[in-house]
Amino acid sequence: MTFVEGPLLRAFNLTIIKVETAGQTQHHGNAMSLIGVYNSDLFRDQVLERRQKIVSQRNGNTQQDSIETISKTLVSIEKILLQSNNN
């Protein structure tokens, strides 16, 4: 996860967050940019916290449990993004 904060973005308290997958090469892999994230530190902390929960639960959960956990995480992230767009 990489944060981009130029002078214009900082003036509006916004950040661009770039997310890359492990093992990504120049021409392969997945990358995503979230533009205009408000309260990016809070967003980052919540994403990393949820990621850690998923990793720690992975060994004891079924695949369905993992899918449900990921779905809940994505819904939470969506709510955060919608709230930041309304501010």
Contact map, one row per residue, 1 for C-alpha under 8 A:
111000000000000011110000000000000000000000000000000000000000000000000000000000000000000
111100000000000011100000000000000000000000000000000000000000000000000000000000000000000
111110000000001111000000000000000000000000000000000000000000000000000000000000000000000
011111000000001111000000000000000000000000000000000000000000000000000000000000000000000
001111111100011100000000000000000000000000000000000000000000000000000000000000000000000
000111111100000000000000000000000000000000000000000000000000000000000000000000000000000
000011111110000000000000000000000000000000000000000000000000000000000000000000000000000
000011111111000000000000000000000000000000000000000000000000000000000000000000000000000
000011111111111000000000000000000001000000000000000000000000000000000000000000000000000
000011111111111000000000000000000000000000000000000000000000000000000000000000000000000
000000111111110000000000000000000000000000000000000000000000000000000000000000000000000
000000011111110000000000000000000000000000000000000000000000000000000000000000000000000
000000001111111000000000000000000000011000000000000000000000000000000000000000000000000
000010001111111100000000000000000001111100000000000000000000000000000000000000000000000
001110001100111110000000000000000011110100000000000000000000000000000000000000000000000
001110000000011111000000000000001111100000000000000000000000000000000000000000000000000
111100000000001111100000000000001110100100000000000000000000000000000000000000000000000
111100000000000111110000000000111100000000000000000000000000000000000000000000000000000
110000000000000011111000000000111000000000000000000000000000000000000000000000000000000
100000000000000001111101000011110000000000000000000000000000000000000000000000000000000
000000000000000000111111000011100000000000000000000000000000000000000000000000000000000
000000000000000000011111000000000000000000000000000000000000000000000000000000000000000
000000000000000000001111100010000000000000000000000000000000000000000000000000000000000
000000000000000000011111110111000000000000000000000000000000000000000000000000000000000
000000000000000000000011111110000000000000000000000000000000000000000000000000000000000
000000000000000000000001111100000000000000000000000000000000000000000000000000000000000
000000000000000000000000111110000000000000000000000000000000000000000000000000000000000
000000000000000000000001111111000000000000000000000000000000000000000000000000000000000
000000000000000000011011101111100000000000000000000000000000000000000000000000000000000
000000000000000000011001000111110000000000000000000000000000000000000000000000000000000
000000000000000001111000000011111000000000000000000000000000000000000000000000000000000
000000000000000001110000000001111100000000000000000000000000000000000000000000000000000
000000000000000111100000000000111110000000000000000000000000000000000000000000000000000
000000000000000111000000000000011111100000000000000000000000000000000000000000000000000
000000000000001110000000000000001111100000000000000000000000000000000000000000000000000
000000001000011100000000000000000111110000000000000000000000000000000000000000000000000
000000000000011110000000000000000111111100000000000000000000000000000000000000001001100
000000000000111000000000000000000001111100000000000000000000000000000000000000001001100
000000000000110000000000000000000000111111100000000000000000000000000000000000000001000
000000000000011010000000000000000000111111110000000000000000000000000000000000000000000
000000000000000000000000000000000000001111111000000000000000000000000000000000000000000
000000000000000000000000000000000000001111111100000000000000000000000000000000000000000
000000000000000000000000000000000000001111111110000000000000000000000000000010010000000
000000000000000000000000000000000000000111111111000000000000000000000000000000000000000
000000000000000000000000000000000000000011111111100000000000000000000000000000000000000
000000000000000000000000000000000000000001111111110000000000000000000000000000000000000
000000000000000000000000000000000000000000111111111000000000000000000000100010000000000
000000000000000000000000000000000000000000011111111100000000000000000000000000000000000
000000000000000000000000000000000000000000001111111110000000000000000000000000000000000
000000000000000000000000000000000000000000000111111111000000000000000000100000000000000
000000000000000000000000000000000000000000000011111111100000000000000000000000000000000
000000000000000000000000000000000000000000000001111111110000000000000000000000000000000
000000000000000000000000000000000000000000000000111111111000000000000000000000000000000
000000000000000000000000000000000000000000000000011111111100000001001100000000000000000
000000000000000000000000000000000000000000000000001111111110000000000000000000000000000
000000000000000000000000000000000000000000000000000111111110000000000000000000000000000
000000000000000000000000000000000000000000000000000011111111100000000000000000000000000
000000000000000000000000000000000000000000000000000001111111110001000000000000000000000
000000000000000000000000000000000000000000000000000000111111100000000000000000000000000
000000000000000000000000000000000000000000000000000000001111110000000000000000000000000
000000000000000000000000000000000000000000000000000000001111111111000000000000000000000
000000000000000000000000000000000000000000000000000000000101111111000000000000000000000
000000000000000000000000000000000000000000000000000000000000111111100000000000000000000
000000000000000000000000000000000000000000000000000000000000111111110000000000000000000
000000000000000000000000000000000000000000000000000000000000111111111000000000000000000
000000000000000000000000000000000000000000000000000001000100111111111100000000000000000
000000000000000000000000000000000000000000000000000000000000001111111110000000000000000
000000000000000000000000000000000000000000000000000000000000000111111111000000000000000
000000000000000000000000000000000000000000000000000001000000000011111111100000000000000
000000000000000000000000000000000000000000000000000001000000000001111111110000000000000
000000000000000000000000000000000000000000000000000000000000000000111111111000000000000
000000000000000000000000000000000000000000000000000000000000000000011111111100000000000
000000000000000000000000000000000000000000000010010000000000000000001111111110000000000
000000000000000000000000000000000000000000000000000000000000000000000111111111000000000
000000000000000000000000000000000000000000000000000000000000000000000011111111100000000
000000000000000000000000000000000000000000000000000000000000000000000001111111110000000
000000000000000000000000000000000000000000100010000000000000000000000000111111111000000
000000000000000000000000000000000000000000000000000000000000000000000000011111111100000
000000000000000000000000000000000000000000000000000000000000000000000000001111111110000
000000000000000000000000000000000000000000100000000000000000000000000000000111111111000
000000000000000000000000000000000000110000000000000000000000000000000000000011111111100
000000000000000000000000000000000000000000000000000000000000000000000000000001111111110
000000000000000000000000000000000000000000000000000000000000000000000000000000111111111
000000000000000000000000000000000000111000000000000000000000000000000000000000011111111
000000000000000000000000000000000000110000000000000000000000000000000000000000001111111
000000000000000000000000000000000000000000000000000000000000000000000000000000000111111
000000000000000000000000000000000000000000000000000000000000000000000000000000000011111
